[in-house]
Structures are given as C-alpha cells and as structure tokens.
Amino acid sequence: MMPQLSSCCIEGGGKRRVSLEKPEEDEEEGLQGILTHSLPSQHMMKALCLSNTNLSDDFFPLAVAWLPNVRQLILTGNNFTVLPECMKEFCFLYLLNVNDCNHLQEIRGIPPCLTNFSAVNCKSLSSRATRVLLNQELHEGRWTIFAMPGGRIPRWFEKRCSGASISFWFHGTEFPDNALFFAILLRDGLPSPVEVLPIVTVNSNQVSCRWRETPVDQLFIFHLSETIAYNVILRFENKWNHAEISYEAHDYYTYDEVPTEPIAKEIGIHLLKQKISSSIIQDIRFTDPYKMTQLIIMMMMISIVLPNHKKQPLLLETSIGLWTLLFLTHTLFFG
C-alpha cells in the first residue's frame, strides 16, 4: 500500500510528478483514475497541481468529495468553463490558480477561505464573473491577492490615478500597511503577462525588499501586508510621513525587466474602514496635509485683505495682492 501523500503534481502528456515514486505501469487514464489511484491519501492531500490535464466541468464535484481538506489547487491550462457553486465546499482552500484556462467563463462559487486567486490569461471570463471577483466584501473580509482580467479598477477604491505610482500620507510612527488595499491596472494587449513586484517608499527611502512577485496580465488587487516584506524596522517620526507605492515588472517568460510607464494604466488605493479604528483612518490622507495647511493659511490671508463692506471698491494694491494669493493657492494645492 502506498504511503499517504500531502502533495501531488500531475502534468499533461502523461508526465507525473509526485512526492513519492511510482512505477510507470500504475498510470491510470481519466479523472476517476487520478482521484482513486494517483491520490490514495485524499484526506491528507493539502496541495494538488493538475496542469494541462484536460479537466472539464466534471472535475469539481468529484474533487470536493475526494479532497475535502485540500488547501492549494493549481489547475492551469485546463478546459472547464465554470467554477461551480460546490467550490464553497472546499472549506480549507486558500490558493486557487486557474491561469491559462481559456474556456473559463463563469464564477458561481468561491471557497470561504480563498485569499490567493490567479486567473491570468483567462480571456473568456464574463463580465458577470469579473463582478463576482471584484466584490468589495470578498476582499475586505480576507486580505486577498487576486490577479485577473479586468478593464478598470473597482469604484470602491477611494483614490485612483493614472500611471505606475500613487501616494498617500500617514501620521505617526507606525506604517499602516494593514489598513490599505491597492490595485494595479495594466494596459490592454500586453504581448505576455508580467510579474509585478510592489515597492514601498516612505519619505523618499525605499523600505520594502524583494519578496513576492505575482504574474499579472491586466488587473492586480492586493492587501499591502500580504504582498510586501520590509528591509528595515518601520518606525518613523511622529509627523505626517509621505508614502509612495510603485512597482517593478518583469516578463513572465524571460524575466527581462519591463519598463512600467508604457504598460501602466492606473493604480488605486482603498482604505479598510471597517477593519481599523477611527483614529487610524484620521491619520491617513490621500492629499498632502502640508498643502492643505498652507491652503487654510492662504484663505485666512485672503479674508484679511478683502474689504469689510461689499460695496467698497477694491484698491489696486488689494486687487494685486488678492490675485497673487489666489495664484499661490492654486499652485500649492493643485500644482
């Protein structure tokens, strides 16, 4: 009797890699053979890779029954068209990779513990399926890392801007990475997927280090604390600190560096208001608080130079001073 396995990888073309050797004559044909003979330790199976094995929609009902405790499923390059409602019965599954599943169209069920999901090159995914994957409650409740098709960043991201970087300000000595989601949207029609590595810079000093790169072909949504590692102890002065999130990109197949500006379309920030205290929310700003302070000072100065009576004509010097202040205010706040 074969010892129990905790992980198994079977690739298309009859090539099988498992954590224990098996003789070639034990090769089985069909999904039933894979589940009953190649995976005899179904209750111990934690990670399963079935790449390019022509899996169809019949796979998931059988897999739920045979692999109740699986935590990682890598099903790249297969032929199923839907992630069915029974996916909710994978109670421990936190990682699901369906990259290059060109026939996948619908998402009807999401495992309750799923945090890592990748659907790169799933070109047939419907707009309805995309809406399911972009549900705000889904992401806020799990601190997710999702890579998938998508034409825009969800509207629940409070700040969005074009380009490959975005800024925010935080007040205090601790970096609030547990309070922030980010989204990176790449331009359409990339020749191949890229691997994206988020970078954190605080007060012009890079504080993140190389840790986890994620394949992306269009939209990447991630909780910052789940994606970034830091090369310093994150302690800052008790003031308003300027943070910038940017990213590096490499070709998925060759690992050649890819300039981010030509591929970047948009980047966004979302603040987790439901999961953090109101004091932390007040200590995070999406506009420069120093410019806001300067704006308030300018407005106070304008109120001083304005005449007290509405019918009193403006002196030339007063008019010049007023227009100068308005110009400075516009430059500081909008420039």
ZAKOL-343431 format. One record per residue: residue in three letters; chain; x, y, z of N, C-alpha, C in turn. Coordinates in steps of 0.02 Angstrom, whole numbers. Last residue first. Layout:
residues N
residuo;cadena;n_east;n_north;n_up;ca_east;ca_north;ca_up;c_east;c_north;c_up
ALA;A;X;Y;Z;X;Y;Z;X;Y;Z
...
This chain:
residues 335
residuo;cadena;n_east;n_north;n_up;ca_east;ca_north;ca_up;c_east;c_north;c_up
GLY;A;-51;3615;-401;9;3608;-442;49;3546;-429
PHE;A;-153;3630;-311;-167;3592;-372;-105;3579;-415
PHE;A;-98;3697;-202;-147;3644;-192;-157;3599;-253
LEU;A;-3;3789;-248;13;3744;-192;-34;3685;-190
THR;A;-69;3855;-354;-5;3820;-366;10;3770;-311
HIS;A;-180;3910;-290;-190;3861;-344;-126;3821;-357
THR;A;-114;3998;-202;-157;3945;-176;-168;3890;-229
LEU;A;-51;4084;-291;-10;4042;-247;-51;3984;-219
PHE;A;-165;4143;-349;-118;4106;-391;-76;4060;-348
LEU;A;-222;4206;-238;-259;4153;-273;-213;4111;-316
LEU;A;-121;4296;-208;-137;4244;-160;-176;4187;-193
THR;A;-129;4377;-322;-67;4342;-306;-80;4285;-259
TRP;A;-257;4429;-311;-242;4385;-367;-177;4346;-355
LEU;A;-236;4507;-194;-286;4454;-196;-271;4404;-251
GLY;A;-139;4601;-233;-125;4553;-179;-173;4494;-179
ILE;A;-209;4670;-331;-148;4634;-349;-132;4581;-296
SER;A;-312;4723;-252;-328;4678;-307;-267;4637;-327
THR;A;-240;4805;-165;-279;4750;-138;-295;4699;-192
GLU;A;-189;4900;-253;-143;4857;-216;-178;4796;-188
LEU;A;-308;4958;-298;-264;4923;-345;-218;4876;-308
LEU;A;-451;4927;-193;-393;4966;-212;-349;4925;-258
LEU;A;-619;4894;-228;-554;4866;-213;-499;4914;-236
PRO;A;-754;4988;-157;-714;4966;-213;-646;4941;-191
GLN;A;-883;4928;-52;-821;4965;-53;-778;4942;-111
LYS;A;-990;4846;-43;-994;4900;-92;-930;4940;-97
LYS;A;-961;4756;60;-966;4731;-8;-965;4786;-60
HIS;A;-838;4790;179;-904;4807;154;-908;4788;80
ASN;A;-710;4749;203;-761;4729;251;-832;4742;224
PRO;A;-606;4681;71;-639;4736;106;-696;4712;150
LEU;A;-478;4558;98;-542;4577;68;-573;4634;106
VAL;A;-370;4528;179;-361;4581;129;-426;4600;95
ILE;A;-423;4425;258;-399;4486;290;-395;4543;239
SER;A;-455;4323;174;-509;4353;212;-489;4418;245
ILE;A;-325;4291;131;-373;4321;83;-430;4355;120
MET;A;-277;4232;246;-247;4295;223;-292;4330;174
MET;A;-356;4119;249;-360;4167;304;-331;4234;284
MET;A;-310;4057;134;-379;4079;137;-390;4129;194
MET;A;-178;4027;173;-190;4073;118;-261;4100;120
ILE;A;-203;3935;274;-169;3998;290;-182;4049;236
ILE;A;-261;3832;199;-300;3865;252;-270;3932;270
LEU;A;-152;3798;118;-213;3824;88;-255;3861;140
GLN;A;-64;3746;211;-46;3807;176;-107;3839;143
THR;A;-136;3631;244;-122;3681;295;-105;3748;263
MET;A;-130;3565;121;-195;3584;148;-187;3638;202
LYS;A;5;3542;110;-25;3588;63;-94;3611;87
TYR;A;13;3449;214;51;3511;219;24;3563;170
PRO;A;-62;3340;171;-87;3380;227;-50;3446;235
ASP;A;-98;3294;10;-43;3318;51;-68;3362;108
THR;A;-223;3166;10;-196;3230;-15;-145;3255;34
PHE;A;-258;3056;80;-242;3045;9;-220;3109;-25
ARG;A;-208;3008;245;-235;3057;198;-214;3040;127
ILE;A;-230;2943;402;-212;2927;333;-247;2976;287
ASP;A;-280;2966;527;-208;2975;519;-184;2955;449
GLN;A;-411;2931;527;-396;3002;529;-322;3016;516
ILE;A;-395;2792;534;-424;2822;474;-407;2896;471
ILE;A;-348;2779;665;-303;2763;610;-329;2794;545
SER;A;-464;2815;733;-404;2856;742;-354;2843;687
SER;A;-556;2716;705;-566;2782;675;-504;2826;681
SER;A;-474;2558;671;-504;2607;716;-510;2675;680
ILE;A;-522;2439;542;-473;2476;582;-509;2530;622
LYS;A;-615;2381;460;-570;2337;497;-522;2373;543
GLN;A;-687;2470;384;-724;2425;428;-680;2385;475
LYS;A;-596;2539;304;-629;2575;358;-664;2528;408
LEU;A;-465;2521;222;-509;2471;255;-543;2503;316
LEU;A;-450;2613;76;-439;2613;148;-490;2567;181
HIS;A;-370;2588;-78;-432;2581;-39;-415;2575;35
ILE;A;-297;2657;-223;-292;2643;-152;-362;2637;-122
GLY;A;-232;2616;-390;-282;2641;-342;-268;2620;-271
ILE;A;-179;2654;-555;-164;2624;-490;-211;2656;-439
GLU;A;-170;2623;-733;-200;2656;-674;-178;2618;-611
LYS;A;-77;2581;-832;-137;2618;-850;-164;2656;-790
ALA;A;86;2536;-885;42;2557;-830;-18;2596;-857
ILE;A;173;2513;-987;121;2463;-975;70;2484;-923
PRO;A;262;2622;-991;225;2604;-1051;168;2554;-1040
GLU;A;309;2622;-852;268;2677;-879;231;2657;-943
THR;A;390;2510;-826;322;2512;-801;279;2566;-834
PRO;A;492;2406;-927;477;2473;-902;404;2480;-883
VAL;A;539;2247;-877;491;2283;-919;480;2352;-890
GLU;A;676;2134;-878;642;2191;-847;599;2228;-898
ASP;A;648;1963;-914;679;2026;-932;640;2083;-899
TYR;A;590;1841;-894;610;1878;-835;651;1940;-852
THR;A;528;1769;-993;600;1779;-998;631;1811;-937
TYR;A;393;1758;-948;427;1701;-978;503;1709;-978
TYR;A;351;1879;-893;335;1817;-858;375;1757;-884
ASP;A;456;2019;-876;421;1974;-922;412;1906;-888
HIS;A;429;2121;-733;473;2078;-773;430;2034;-818
ALA;A;420;2275;-644;387;2224;-685;440;2186;-725
GLU;A;395;2361;-488;437;2338;-542;399;2285;-582
TYR;A;295;2498;-426;308;2427;-437;360;2418;-493
SER;A;241;2600;-287;255;2591;-358;268;2516;-369
ILE;A;180;2706;-167;179;2637;-190;191;2637;-266
GLU;A;242;2815;-44;228;2804;-115;230;2730;-131
ALA;A;211;2925;91;223;2857;66;203;2853;-7
HIS;A;262;3045;205;240;3034;136;260;2964;113
ASN;A;200;3081;367;250;3048;325;222;3034;256
TRP;A;174;3195;491;146;3171;427;203;3145;384
LYS;A;247;3124;641;226;3180;599;191;3151;537
ASN;A;349;3054;726;278;3065;741;254;3129;706
GLU;A;455;2960;617;443;3017;661;367;3028;668
PHE;A;443;2779;618;451;2844;586;439;2900;638
ARG;A;488;2615;590;474;2665;641;491;2733;612
LEU;A;503;2469;537;462;2525;514;442;2569;573
ILE;A;659;2407;509;607;2412;560;567;2476;546
VAL;A;684;2354;339;701;2395;397;645;2389;448
ASN;A;635;2285;234;706;2276;249;730;2318;307
TYR;A;481;2195;222;518;2256;235;589;2241;255
ALA;A;366;2134;99;411;2122;156;456;2183;163
ILE;A;200;2130;36;262;2167;46;300;2140;106
THR;A;80;2064;34;119;2064;-27;190;2093;-18
GLU;A;1;2080;142;8;2011;117;56;2007;58
SER;A;-8;2214;166;31;2175;214;42;2103;190
LEU;A;-93;2259;60;-22;2277;62;18;2232;108
HIS;A;-194;2158;-37;-186;2189;28;-112;2199;40
PHE;A;-224;2185;-211;-187;2152;-157;-191;2194;-93
ILE;A;-257;2153;-380;-283;2182;-318;-250;2146;-259
PHE;A;-226;2180;-544;-195;2151;-485;-221;2188;-424
LEU;A;-264;2153;-713;-284;2184;-650;-255;2144;-592
GLN;A;-177;2095;-822;-217;2156;-827;-231;2188;-760
ASP;A;-87;1996;-797;-96;2015;-867;-139;2077;-874
VAL;A;38;1945;-683;-20;1988;-696;-25;1999;-771
PRO;A;118;1852;-556;102;1859;-628;37;1897;-637
THR;A;204;1929;-424;141;1898;-445;132;1906;-520
GLU;A;332;1908;-305;312;1934;-370;252;1895;-395
ARG;A;384;1942;-147;335;1903;-185;318;1940;-249
TRP;A;514;2012;-117;485;1955;-81;439;1914;-126
ARG;A;631;2137;-95;604;2089;-143;578;2028;-106
CYS;A;574;2259;26;625;2219;-6;592;2168;-52
SER;A;537;2430;71;518;2362;55;576;2326;22
VAL;A;580;2558;84;579;2518;146;560;2446;132
GLN;A;666;2689;10;633;2626;-2;638;2582;60
ASN;A;634;2857;49;677;2799;63;638;2734;51
SER;A;546;2964;37;598;2956;-15;646;2899;-1
ASN;A;453;2937;137;497;2995;143;558;2988;99
VAL;A;449;2773;86;425;2820;137;476;2875;145
THR;A;397;2658;-34;446;2710;-18;414;2758;31
VAL;A;375;2494;-87;353;2545;-40;410;2593;-25
ILE;A;327;2403;-229;382;2436;-194;352;2491;-149
PRO;A;273;2246;-300;259;2311;-270;318;2337;-230
LEU;A;309;2168;-444;336;2171;-376;321;2240;-347
VAL;A;239;2062;-565;237;2128;-533;264;2123;-462
GLU;A;271;1989;-717;273;1979;-645;282;2047;-612
VAL;A;160;1992;-857;219;2016;-822;214;1996;-749
PRO;A;106;1905;-1008;98;1927;-939;165;1952;-910
SER;A;137;1979;-1171;139;1922;-1125;127;1948;-1054
PRO;A;98;2094;-1240;118;2034;-1278;123;1971;-1235
LEU;A;-53;2173;-1186;17;2158;-1173;37;2095;-1211
GLY;A;-185;2221;-1206;-146;2198;-1262;-72;2188;-1249
ASP;A;-211;2363;-1098;-235;2306;-1137;-182;2285;-1188
ARG;A;-110;2406;-955;-141;2421;-1019;-162;2357;-1054
LEU;A;-152;2364;-785;-106;2369;-841;-145;2382;-906
LEU;A;-184;2419;-626;-216;2403;-689;-166;2415;-745
ILE;A;-177;2377;-460;-136;2396;-517;-172;2373;-580
ALA;A;-230;2424;-300;-248;2393;-364;-204;2421;-418
PHE;A;-222;2394;-123;-200;2428;-184;-224;2389;-245
PHE;A;-279;2427;42;-280;2386;-18;-254;2428;-76
LEU;A;-231;2452;212;-233;2475;143;-235;2418;92
ALA;A;-200;2424;341;-261;2462;330;-274;2478;256
ASN;A;-79;2369;365;-137;2325;375;-203;2360;360
ASP;A;13;2471;352;4;2425;295;-56;2379;304
PRO;A;47;2601;414;-19;2569;418;-32;2519;362
PHE;A;192;2615;512;167;2613;444;102;2573;441
GLU;A;205;2720;656;197;2653;626;166;2658;557
THR;A;208;2850;703;272;2814;699;267;2746;665
GLY;A;109;2975;616;126;2930;671;190;2892;656
HIS;A;7;2986;476;33;3022;534;48;2972;590
PHE;A;30;2970;301;7;2942;364;42;2979;421
TRP;A;-21;2993;133;15;3019;191;-13;2986;254
PHE;A;12;2923;-31;-32;2940;25;11;2965;82
SER;A;24;2899;-209;49;2922;-145;-7;2928;-94
ILE;A;74;2789;-342;21;2826;-307;46;2842;-237
SER;A;125;2740;-508;138;2752;-437;81;2793;-407
ALA;A;105;2732;-643;131;2673;-610;149;2684;-537
GLY;A;-47;2804;-716;24;2796;-705;41;2735;-664
SER;A;-189;2889;-644;-154;2857;-699;-80;2852;-683
CYS;A;-274;2848;-491;-238;2895;-534;-202;2856;-589
ARG;A;-391;2846;-361;-365;2814;-421;-329;2867;-462
LYS;A;-457;2817;-203;-412;2859;-243;-386;2818;-301
GLU;A;-550;2721;-158;-563;2792;-148;-519;2837;-192
PHE;A;-624;2587;-233;-558;2615;-218;-564;2691;-217
TRP;A;-747;2556;-279;-740;2563;-207;-669;2582;-186
ARG;A;-740;2537;-414;-758;2604;-391;-750;2612;-316
PRO;A;-599;2439;-471;-666;2446;-442;-678;2516;-413
ILE;A;-515;2480;-623;-509;2470;-550;-579;2481;-519
ARG;A;-554;2393;-777;-548;2453;-734;-540;2433;-662
GLY;A;-558;2274;-845;-547;2335;-883;-538;2397;-841
GLY;A;-481;2119;-813;-523;2173;-789;-506;2238;-824
PRO;A;-416;1958;-763;-436;2007;-813;-480;2061;-782
MET;A;-309;1946;-615;-365;1926;-656;-375;1975;-713
ALA;A;-258;1909;-453;-234;1930;-520;-283;1903;-571
PHE;A;-270;1948;-283;-305;1925;-342;-272;1953;-405
ILE;A;-258;1926;-122;-211;1938;-176;-241;1907;-239
THR;A;-348;1991;23;-338;1950;-36;-278;1971;-77
TRP;A;-417;1994;156;-349;2019;141;-321;1980;81
ARG;A;-549;1960;186;-500;1906;181;-428;1930;170
GLY;A;-647;2057;183;-653;2007;234;-595;1958;237
GLU;A;-618;2135;73;-607;2163;139;-610;2110;194
HIS;A;-654;2049;-33;-585;2068;-23;-573;2095;48
LEU;A;-793;2032;-18;-749;1974;-27;-677;1993;-9
GLU;A;-843;2161;-17;-845;2122;45;-799;2061;41
GLN;A;-826;2197;-154;-789;2231;-101;-787;2190;-37
ASN;A;-800;2092;-291;-845;2111;-237;-806;2139;-178
LEU;A;-734;2046;-400;-717;2114;-377;-763;2138;-320
LEU;A;-787;1925;-434;-719;1926;-408;-698;1994;-380
VAL;A;-911;1964;-485;-907;1921;-426;-839;1926;-394
ARG;A;-869;2036;-598;-902;2071;-543;-902;2030;-479
THR;A;-820;1930;-676;-774;1982;-651;-804;2020;-593
ALA;A;-938;1864;-706;-888;1831;-664;-838;1881;-635
ARG;A;-995;1962;-788;-1029;1941;-727;-981;1906;-679
SER;A;-907;1964;-894;-911;2024;-852;-947;2008;-787
SER;A;-820;1804;-908;-875;1851;-922;-872;1911;-875
LEU;A;-671;1748;-977;-707;1763;-915;-758;1818;-927
SER;A;-589;1717;-1081;-661;1707;-1091;-702;1725;-1030
LYS;A;-456;1731;-1045;-485;1782;-1089;-560;1775;-1097
CYS;A;-355;1711;-934;-423;1682;-939;-466;1732;-980
ASN;A;-230;1762;-906;-244;1736;-974;-310;1698;-978
VAL;A;-241;1727;-735;-204;1760;-789;-218;1724;-854
ALA;A;-303;1711;-611;-338;1691;-673;-306;1728;-732
SER;A;-279;1670;-445;-246;1693;-506;-283;1665;-566
PHE;A;-294;1707;-274;-328;1684;-335;-293;1713;-395
ASN;A;-291;1688;-107;-246;1694;-164;-280;1665;-225
THR;A;-397;1665;-20;-363;1730;-17;-318;1742;-77
LEU;A;-535;1571;29;-492;1589;-27;-463;1659;-19
CYS;A;-621;1518;120;-556;1541;146;-509;1564;90
PRO;A;-736;1478;50;-742;1527;105;-677;1554;131
PRO;A;-729;1477;-129;-714;1445;-64;-712;1496;-8
ILE;A;-862;1530;-227;-795;1547;-204;-783;1514;-137
GLY;A;-959;1498;-372;-945;1483;-302;-873;1500;-286
ARG;A;-968;1540;-501;-1030;1533;-464;-1019;1519;-390
ILE;A;-902;1615;-634;-883;1602;-563;-948;1600;-523
GLU;A;-874;1572;-807;-917;1591;-751;-886;1573;-684
GLN;A;-774;1536;-902;-820;1591;-914;-855;1617;-852
LEU;A;-633;1458;-967;-668;1477;-905;-709;1540;-917
HIS;A;-556;1425;-1074;-628;1415;-1081;-668;1437;-1019
ASN;A;-423;1443;-1041;-452;1487;-1092;-527;1480;-1099
CYS;A;-331;1450;-917;-392;1412;-929;-435;1453;-977
ASP;A;-219;1524;-881;-220;1494;-948;-279;1445;-958
ASN;A;-235;1495;-705;-204;1529;-762;-211;1488;-826
VAL;A;-295;1462;-586;-327;1437;-648;-299;1474;-708
ASN;A;-262;1428;-424;-230;1454;-484;-262;1421;-545
LEU;A;-298;1462;-261;-326;1433;-321;-295;1467;-382
LEU;A;-284;1445;-89;-248;1463;-150;-278;1425;-209
TYR;A;-362;1398;14;-345;1468;16;-309;1491;-48
LEU;A;-477;1281;68;-440;1303;9;-427;1378;13
PHE;A;-556;1229;163;-489;1247;183;-448;1277;126
CYS;A;-678;1194;107;-679;1236;168;-609;1261;187
PHE;A;-753;1179;-27;-682;1174;-12;-668;1219;49
GLU;A;-882;1217;-47;-872;1161;-2;-798;1145;9
LYS;A;-887;1312;-144;-895;1335;-75;-882;1280;-24
MET;A;-889;1242;-260;-824;1268;-238;-827;1292;-165
CYS;A;-1019;1219;-297;-990;1172;-249;-919;1192;-227
GLU;A;-1044;1309;-398;-1064;1328;-330;-1033;1281;-278
PRO;A;-900;1301;-510;-969;1292;-489;-981;1311;-416
LEU;A;-821;1387;-625;-807;1368;-556;-875;1363;-522
VAL;A;-828;1332;-795;-860;1365;-738;-827;1341;-673
THR;A;-765;1262;-892;-795;1325;-911;-823;1364;-852
PHE;A;-611;1170;-908;-675;1182;-876;-699;1253;-893
ASN;A;-485;1138;-962;-540;1152;-1008;-608;1166;-975
ASN;A;-322;1207;-911;-374;1156;-917;-435;1182;-954
GLY;A;-211;1287;-869;-214;1259;-936;-266;1205;-946
THR;A;-194;1248;-694;-179;1289;-752;-189;1250;-817
LEU;A;-229;1225;-559;-266;1192;-614;-255;1228;-680
ILE;A;-188;1199;-402;-159;1231;-462;-186;1193;-522
LEU;A;-244;1223;-243;-261;1191;-306;-231;1232;-363
GLN;A;-222;1199;-72;-196;1232;-132;-215;1191;-193
ARG;A;-291;1124;20;-281;1195;34;-255;1234;-26
VAL;A;-405;991;49;-354;1022;7;-352;1097;21
ASN;A;-496;914;116;-451;955;156;-398;991;115
PRO;A;-571;837;27;-606;884;71;-560;932;108
LEU;A;-563;766;-103;-510;808;-74;-540;859;-26
TRP;A;-674;696;-148;-612;659;-137;-559;700;-100
ALA;A;-778;791;-159;-789;729;-121;-723;695;-102
VAL;A;-719;889;-238;-746;907;-172;-755;846;-128
ALA;A;-693;816;-354;-637;839;-312;-661;858;-242
LEU;A;-819;794;-410;-780;737;-387;-725;759;-338
PRO;A;-856;929;-440;-897;888;-394;-859;827;-367
PHE;A;-743;963;-528;-752;994;-463;-799;954;-417
PHE;A;-741;891;-653;-688;884;-602;-710;906;-533
ASP;A;-832;914;-750;-845;857;-706;-796;854;-648
ASP;A;-785;1013;-832;-829;1033;-778;-846;976;-730
SER;A;-619;944;-860;-682;975;-882;-723;994;-821
LEU;A;-445;940;-891;-500;937;-842;-561;974;-870
ASN;A;-327;921;-964;-393;918;-998;-451;911;-949
THR;A;-211;949;-901;-234;879;-898;-305;872;-926
ASN;A;-134;1063;-869;-141;1040;-938;-162;966;-942
SER;A;-99;1015;-704;-89;1064;-757;-95;1031;-826
LEU;A;-137;999;-553;-159;961;-612;-157;1010;-671
CYS;A;-80;991;-393;-69;1025;-457;-89;978;-513
LEU;A;-124;1010;-226;-133;970;-286;-123;1014;-347
ALA;A;-102;995;-54;-86;1034;-114;-89;989;-175
LYS;A;-151;905;40;-155;977;55;-143;1020;-7
MET;A;-218;752;78;-194;793;23;-206;867;38
MET;A;-275;671;172;-213;703;190;-189;752;137
HIS;A;-383;618;109;-397;659;168;-334;694;192
GLN;A;-327;544;2;-367;602;-11;-378;646;50
SER;A;-220;456;-41;-223;486;26;-265;549;25
PRO;A;-215;417;-172;-248;373;-124;-258;405;-56
LEU;A;-207;474;-311;-214;512;-250;-248;470;-196
SER;A;-202;381;-412;-145;426;-406;-147;465;-340
HIS;A;-327;317;-385;-264;280;-382;-203;326;-374
THR;A;-435;407;-384;-439;346;-345;-372;311;-336
LEU;A;-403;518;-464;-427;528;-396;-424;465;-354
ILE;A;-361;461;-586;-318;507;-549;-339;511;-476
GLY;A;-474;385;-622;-411;352;-607;-364;396;-568
GLN;A;-565;486;-646;-579;438;-592;-515;401;-572
LEU;A;-508;550;-758;-512;584;-694;-523;536;-636
GLY;A;-398;447;-860;-461;476;-841;-459;506;-771
GLU;A;-292;310;-828;-322;355;-876;-387;383;-847
GLU;A;-142;283;-737;-214;275;-745;-240;326;-795
GLU;A;8;194;-711;-25;251;-743;-99;234;-754
ASP;A;81;92;-662;24;114;-621;-13;173;-652
GLU;A;190;72;-739;131;31;-754;70;50;-712
GLU;A;289;155;-686;251;178;-744;189;137;-757
PRO;A;288;165;-505;307;133;-568;262;155;-625
LYS;A;323;313;-412;276;260;-428;297;228;-495
GLU;A;396;405;-275;400;375;-341;347;320;-349
LEU;A;320;547;-197;347;479;-191;346;446;-259
SER;A;270;666;-239;322;670;-188;352;601;-173
VAL;A;260;665;-418;231;660;-352;288;660;-302
ARG;A;225;702;-581;274;713;-529;238;710;-462
ARG;A;201;637;-741;177;642;-673;234;654;-625
LYS;A;145;652;-902;203;662;-858;178;676;-788
GLY;A;42;641;-989;59;581;-953;119;589;-907
GLY;A;9;763;-1040;53;722;-1080;76;659;-1044
GLY;A;9;875;-897;-18;846;-958;33;807;-997
GLU;A;59;830;-729;59;874;-787;34;837;-849
ILE;A;29;830;-561;21;791;-622;15;839;-680
CYS;A;85;829;-399;83;869;-460;81;823;-520
CYS;A;41;831;-227;49;793;-289;44;841;-348
SER;A;53;808;-49;52;850;-109;65;807;-170
SER;A;47;712;46;18;777;64;16;824;5
LEU;A;10;538;41;41;597;12;7;659;38
GLN;A;42;385;127;0;442;115;40;501;88
PRO;A;115;244;38;110;290;95;69;351;76
MET;A;27;110;-42;68;170;-49;59;215;12
MET;A;43;-60;0;0;0;0;44;62;0
